[in-house]
Amino acid sequence: MHNTFAMGSAKVGDLPSAAGQFEVIGDQVTEWPWQYINRNPVIPFVAWRDAAMAVEG
């Protein structure tokens, strides 16, 4: 569920909220929902996690 909220928050530009979700997730990326953006779910997960954590930082 946290992956879904992280992606949704990041997608609408709410990076502070996404950062909170990424903190909970850690490095536990799930295939769903990230595969909607890229067949390799790690690519969008890492990109948006890094962007969100940079804003939070």
One Martini backbone bead per residue (centre of mass of N, CA, C, O) as a GRO file, in nm:
protein
   57
    1MET     BB    1   0.055   0.064  -0.019
    2HIS     BB    2   0.299   0.259  -0.006
    3ASN     BB    3   0.367   0.250  -0.307
    4THR     BB    4   0.108   0.386  -0.404
    5PHE     BB    5   0.140   0.654  -0.244
    6ALA     BB    6   0.415   0.730  -0.354
    7MET     BB    7   0.338   0.748  -0.650
    8GLY     BB    8   0.100   0.945  -0.629
    9SER     BB    9   0.253   1.177  -0.494
   10ALA     BB   10   0.476   1.207  -0.706
   11LYS     BB   11   0.293   1.248  -0.960
   12VAL     BB   12   0.163   1.527  -0.822
   13GLY     BB   13   0.420   1.666  -0.651
   14ASP     BB   14   0.421   1.534  -0.346
   15LEU     BB   15   0.718   1.487  -0.208
   16PRO     BB   16   0.683   1.489   0.101
   17SER     BB   17   0.480   1.253   0.107
   18ALA     BB   18   0.655   1.052  -0.045
   19ALA     BB   19   0.889   1.045   0.156
   20GLY     BB   20   0.731   0.908   0.384
   21GLN     BB   21   0.683   0.647   0.225
   22PHE     BB   22   0.982   0.580   0.157
   23GLU     BB   23   1.068   0.542   0.450
   24VAL     BB   24   0.893   0.290   0.496
   25ILE     BB   25   0.993   0.114   0.252
   26GLY     BB   26   1.269   0.170   0.148
   27ASP     BB   27   1.383  -0.116  -0.056
   28GLN     BB   28   1.065  -0.227  -0.105
   29VAL     BB   29   0.995  -0.292  -0.395
   30THR     BB   30   0.725  -0.314  -0.613
   31GLU     BB   31   0.575  -0.390  -0.898
   32TRP     BB   32   0.326  -0.273  -0.772
   33PRO     BB   33   0.284   0.017  -0.974
   34TRP     BB   34   0.558   0.064  -1.141
   35GLN     BB   35   0.502  -0.094  -1.419
   36TYR     BB   36   0.339   0.148  -1.551
   37ILE     BB   37   0.615   0.305  -1.619
   38ASN     BB   38   0.799   0.036  -1.602
   39ARG     BB   39   0.909  -0.281  -1.643
   40ASN     BB   40   1.117  -0.170  -1.441
   41PRO     BB   41   1.041  -0.082  -1.117
   42VAL     BB   42   1.314   0.043  -1.015
   43ILE     BB   43   1.349   0.297  -1.182
   44PRO     BB   44   1.112   0.481  -1.073
   45PHE     BB   45   1.157   0.438  -0.775
   46VAL     BB   46   1.442   0.564  -0.751
   47ALA     BB   47   1.387   0.836  -0.881
   48TRP     BB   48   1.154   0.927  -0.683
   49ARG     BB   49   1.298   0.879  -0.419
   50ASP     BB   50   1.533   1.074  -0.465
   51ALA     BB   51   1.359   1.327  -0.506
   52ALA     BB   52   1.205   1.319  -0.236
   53MET     BB   53   1.456   1.310  -0.045
   54ALA     BB   54   1.576   1.582  -0.137
   55VAL     BB   55   1.341   1.756  -0.031
   56GLU     BB   56   1.343   1.650   0.265
   57GLY     BB   57   1.672   1.681   0.339
   0.00000   0.00000   0.00000
